[in-house]
Amino acid sequence: MKSKIFKISIILGISILSIFAFYLLNKDYSKLSLNQERIFKHSINLEKSIPLDKKLSLMKYNNNQLCFVSWTDNNQGKLFSLNLQNYKFEPEVDLNPELESIIINNYYIENENISYINKASKSIISFDPKSKLKSTTIYNKNFSRISKIGSNLLVSGWDDNYNMYFEKYNIKTKVTSEVKVQDNYFSEYKNNGIALDGVYYENEKYTILLPYAINRVYIFDRDFNYNRKLDLIFNKTAFKFRYTKDKSDLMVDPNNLNPNLSGFLDKNDLFYILTDQSTKWNNRNQCYIDIYDVNNDKYLNSIKIGDYNNSKPRSILINNNKLYVLFEENLNIYNINEK
């Protein structure tokens, strides 16, 4: 009898271990772990879908138009504008007609002048579409991101040891000053300049750096002084690196989680973050728009946004209670409704 019980115990033990092993092997570690449940107060319905004949990026609103650039070969260095009254594209603006192509890393439209950033040449170029005149400012070192308000720049990047830096720079006076940002993530993440890299979003009150990979944003005032951080609703993620075979060059591990796809900061100081819950391009319908109240440093609610035409959403913008979502081959316009 004891022998029979012992055999049954062994079988049960093996079964439990097998189930546990199966769980570990099949557990999806790529999904984000939330530190609070999402709240859903809004639904969306598709009003219009506009087919695109080119891949567009960096969607911005300007004077009842949506503006874009493209990073594909035949369309590099051009600004594209969609009229929101008739939903037709205006004639494109070639920002660098003397060159065949140029990668525009960011751009700003101020008083009808267009300023754009080119990291490859360490330059900030101001372009007048009417006169075709350009003025170029060369920054004194490599950078990753720039936010621009008038003649003032907030510049960020990393040094030779991949440590992040923030600087203010005035185009007219050529004066550079350090912006001190103190945060525990700078020591907790190795090669923090790369790990914390992201995109700047601005409104009339704030400039916010949204890193691609981490659960935290960095808030600056309009004078580019560091104000504070705001933690997001998912838990801290790992960020790993690889080296080339000869150990000479640092590479970002392609298996890193990069949940923050894009953002939008509205005039009411609400920050909308397009979050990929799965963080994998081959996982579908896993994206949410998480909304944060910047003034009160708190999460408000979320909107579920599905894929479209076999594409994940890539960029978002909110204007007049309409949600504009850029996909690979479509620009979709949704109505936002209270539940």
N, C-alpha and C positions, 0 to 999 in steps of 0.2 A: 504493500500500500504506500509506504514511504517512498519507494523507488518510483512508483507511478506519479506521485505528487511532484517529486523532484524533476522528472522528465517534463511534466506539464509546465513547471516553473521555468525550465530552461527554454522551452518553446515560446512561452509568453515573453521572456526576456529578449530572445532573439527577434521576435516580432516587433516589440517596442523599439528596439535599436534600429531595425530596418525602417520603421515608419519615421523615426527621428532623422535617420540618414537621408531618407527620401525628401523630407521637409527641408533639410539643409541644402541639398543639391538643387532643389527646385524653387527655393525661396528667391524672390526677385529683389536682390539687394539694390537694384538700380532705381527703384521707386523712392520718392521722397518720403521721409518720415515727418508727419505734421506734429507740431506741439499744441495745436488746438484744432477743433473741427471747423470746417468751412461753414459759413452762413450764406444762405441763398435768399435774396430778397427781390431779385429781378430775373426776368426771362427776356429772351431776345427772339425776334422773328425777322427773317430775311426780307428786306424790301427790294433790293436790286443787286445783281451780280454783273460786274463789268469784265468781260474777257480782256486779257492783256496779251499783246504780241511780243512782249519783252519782259525779262525778269527785272523787277524794280525793287529798290531798297530805300531806307532812310525817309520814310513818309513824314511830311510835316504840313501843317496848315498855314496858309498865308492868303489873307484877303479873298476869302470865298473860293480858294483853290486848294487842292492837295498837290504838293510838290514831291518829287522823287528824283533820285539818281539811279544809275544802273552800273553794275560792275561787270557786265558781260562785254566781250571784246568790242563789238561794233557800236556800243552805246556809252562807253566810258567817257567821262568828262562832259557829260551833257545833263542839263536840268529839264525835267519833264513836269508839266503842270496840267492837272485835270480840273476843268471848270465845273463847279458843283451845281451850277444852274442848269446846264444842258448835258452834263456828264460827257463832255467831249474834251479831248486833249488839245491844248494850245500848241502852237509851233514850238519845237524844242529850242533850248538856248545852249549853244556850244560855248562852254566856258573856257576852252583852251583850243581855239581853232588852228593854231600853228602846230599843234602836236596831234599825232594820230590817236593817242589814248592817254588818259591819266586817271588814276584811281582817286576818287573823292571820298575821303574818310568821314567828313562831316561838312555841313554847309549852314549858313545863316543868311536870311534875307532881311536887310535893314535899310529903310528909306530907298527902296528899289535897287540898291546895290546888293550884290551877292558876294559873300565871303565864303571861301571854301578851304578845307584843310587837306594837305597832301603830306602824309607822313614820310613817304619815300624821299622827298626832297627837303624835309623839315621846314615846310613853308606854309604860310597863311596868305592867301591871295584874295585881294578885293577886286571885283570885276563890275564894271558899269555896262549893262546890256545895251544902252543907247549909244554911248560913244565908243564902246569896245575897249576902253582903256583899262589897264590893269596896274595894280601896285602889289608888290610882293614883299613880305616880311619873312626873313629866314631866322628860325629859332636857333639858339646857340648849342643845342644838343638834341639827341634823339628823344622823342616823346611818344606816348601812346594815345592820349586823348586830350582834347581841348574843348572848353566851353568858352563862348565869346559873347560879351555884352559891350557894344560900342567898341572902344579902343582897348578894353581890358580883357585879358585872357586868364582862365584858370587852366593850367597845364599840369598833366600828370604822366608819369611813366616810371621807369626803374633804372637804377644805376648799374654799374658793371657787376655788382653782386646780386642783382635782381631784387633789390630793396626798393620799395615804392617811394616816390617823392611827389609833392604837390608844390606848385609855384604859381605866383601871380606875375603877370607880365603886361606892361602897357606898351602898345604898338607905337604911340607917339613919343613917349619919353624914353623908351628902351630900358626902363627900370624893371628889374626882376627882384622879387622878394619871396622868401619861403613861407609856405602855409603849413603851420604845424597841426598835424592830425595825430592824436594819440589814441591808440586802440590796441586791445590785447591780441587781435587777429594778426597784427604785424609781426608778433613774435610766435604765434601759434601756427601760422602757415609758413612753411619753407618757401623761399623764393616768392615772397608775398606780392611783389610788384606784378607778377604774372597771374598769381592766384586771385588777386583782388581786381584785376582789370575788368573794365566794363564800359558803359556809355553814360554820358551826361544828358540830363533832361532839365529844362528850365521853364520857369514862368516869371511873373512880375515880382515874386517874393523870394523864391528859392532856386538854387541849382542843386540837383541831386545826382550823385554817382551811383548807378545801378550796376554792381558787378554781375558778370554772367553766372558765376559758380557758387556764390556764398549766400547765406541767409541774412544779409545785412546790407543796408544802404547808408551812404554818407551824405549829410545835408550841409550845404553851404548857403550863406546869405547872398544878396545881390552884389555885395562888394567882394565876394569870393573868400570871405572869412569862414573857417570851419565852425559849424554850429553844434552838430551832434550826430549821433547814429540812430538808426531805427531798425530793430530786428524784425524779421519776417516770420511767417507762421510755420515755416518748416525748420527742422533741426539742422544743426551744423553738418556740413558735408565735408568729406575728405577731398583733397586735391593733390594729385601725384604727378611726378615727372619721370621721364626716362632720359637716358643718355644714348647718343649714337654709339655704334660698336667700338669706335676708337676712344670713347669717353671725352671727346673734345667739345661736343655741342649738347646743350640742354634741349630736351623736347618735352612738350606737354603730352601727358598720357592720354590717348584718345578715349580711354574708358572713364574719364572724369565725368561727373554729373555737371551739366550746365543748364540748370532749370530756368534761369531768367532770360527769356527770349527777347523781350523788349519792354518798354514802359511808355507811359504818357502822364505828364503832370498838368492838370487843368488849372483854370483861373481861380477855382475855389480851394486850391491846395490839396486836392485829392490826387493821390498817386496810384495809377493803374499799372499793375505788373502782369504781363503775359507770362504765365508759369506753365512749364511742361512738367506735369506730375511724373511722367515715366522717364523723361530725359533721354529717350531713345528715339531716333528718327523712324525706326520701323514699327514703333508702337503707335497706334492710332487712337484718336478721340480721347486724349489724356490731358488736354490743355484747359486752363482756367485763367480768368482775369481776376486777380486778387486786388482789392481796393483798400487803400490805407489813408487815414486822415493824418496829414503831415503835421498840422498845427497841434494836434493832441497826441501824436505818436502812438496811434492805435490802429489795429485792423478793424475794418467795418464789415465787409461782406465780399462775396465772390460771384462771378458770372461764369457759367459753363459755356465754353465755346468749342464747337465741333470742328472736325476737319472738313475740307471742301475740295472736291475734284481730286481726291487722293493726295491732298497736300495739307500739312499742318499750317496753322496760322503763323505768320512771320513778324507782323508788326501791327500795332493798334493805334487808334486815335479816336477821341470822343469829341463831338461838337454838336450843340443844339439837340441833345438827347439822342443822337445817332452814333452808332458804333461803326467805325470804318476798320475793316480787317483786311490786311494784305496777305494774299496767298501766293503760291508759285505762279499761277496762271490767271488769277482772278483778283479783283478788288470787290469785296462784298460790303454792302451797307445794310446794317441791321437797326431796327427800332428797339429801344430799350424800354421795357414795360415793368411796372410794379407787379409783383405777384399777388 
